[in-house]
């Protein structure tokens, strides 16, 4: 009985401090969620970033990793893929706007 109380207390403490239950850490994240997290990290944007913020962040990154400026083709492709993935997650632009 003592162990059950300790486990329950540890679980509550984990939830209170970290904001997640201990068993939430055992679940695998979906590949899509992991890809979105990596794309946001690469571009340096928040999850709630707008279309304009994603495009501006992509332009800043491309300025650093473009092959003509000493970057690599792979880094450029990764930046483009991150931009495309994040833009695909956003709602379609209103009024028929395009990039």
N, C-alpha and C positions, 0 to 999 in steps of 0.2 A: 504494500500500500504506500509505503514511503517513497518508492521509486516512481510510482504513478504521480504522486504529488510533485515530486521534483521535476519530472518530465513536463507536467502541465505548467509549472511555474517557469521553467526554461522556455517553453513555447510562448507563453504570454510575454515574457521579457524580450524574446526575439521579435515578436510582433510589435511591441511597444517601441523598441529601440530602432529596429531596421525597417519597420513597416511591412514586413512580409512574415508569413508563417514559415517555420523551418522546412516543411515539406514543399513549399513553393520553390525552394532552391534545388529540389531533386527533379523537378519537371524540366524537360528539354524545351528550349525555345524553338519555335518553328524557323525554318531556313529563311522565310520571307521577313520575319521580325528581325532576325540577326542581320540580314542584308540591309534592311532599312536603318538599323542602328549603326552599322558600319558606314553606310553612305552619309548619314548625318554627321558622324564623327569626322569623316574625310573632308566634307565640305565645311564643317564647323557651324552647322545650323541647328536650331532647336527643333523638337518634334512639331511644334506649331508654326514653323516658318512658312511664310507666304511664297507664292510663285516668284515674285520679284526678289525676295531674299535668297532663294535657291539659285536663281540665275546670277545674281551679283556674287554670291559665294563661289559659284563655278568659275566665273570670269577671273576672280582673284586667284583661285587655285591654278587655272590654266596659265595665267601670267607667270607662275612659278615653275610649272612642270612641262611647259611646251618644249618640244624637241629643239626648236629654233633658239631657245633660251637656255639650253644646257640640260633640259629634262629628258625624259625617255618617252618612247612611243607607248610603252606599257602604262606609265603613270598617266599619260594623256587619255588613254582608253579607259582607265579606271575612273578618272574624273568625269568623263563623259557618261559612263555607265551609272555613276552615282547620281548625276544630274537627272538622267533619264528616269531612273527608278523613283526618285523623289517627286519629280514632276508628274509621273504617272499616278502617284498616290493622291495628288491634289485634285479637287473638283475641276471640271473643264472650265476654261475661261469664259466669262460672260461676254456676249456681244460679238462673238466670232473673232476675237483677238488671236493672234498667232505669235510665235517666237520671232 
